[in-house]
């Protein structure tokens, strides 16, 4: 019993350090006056200019989804898969009508996939993949920077207000 107590602090420290400080992703949200015609197209063009390929544009629901992207971040040793995995991300941009303003919400999905012979389609990464419910701080920074670029693209509309 005393050996177990002695190992507990090391185990807790290992779990904290081993997690890489991953956290649930936080959406980037901002408000704008009702977008003018073509706002979805402007957002899609901004995504492409920012290096993100657009996979789907759902005009009825005012939502844009990008292709999955290999971030280059590698997990070399894990307990859940025998192969090395890479973190893949894809982004969603949703415009919601709030009456006097519209809310634009930028979110990210993440998963770890075996990158060898992985094929990215419009809807998935064809490979062995595991969902990642948490993202790394560097990936949150990518999401925030993308949200700022999208907000700036709509700043020709006065009164665009970022929200946290």
Secondary structure, 3 states (H helix, E strand, C coil): CHHHHHHHHHHHHHHHHHCCCCECCCCEEEEEECCCCCHHHHHHHHHHHCCCCEEEEECCCCEEEECCEEEEEEECCCCCCCCCEEEEEEEEEEEEECCCEEEEEEEEEEEEECCCCCEECCCCEECCEEECCCECHHHHHHHHHHHHHHHHHCCCCCCCEEEC
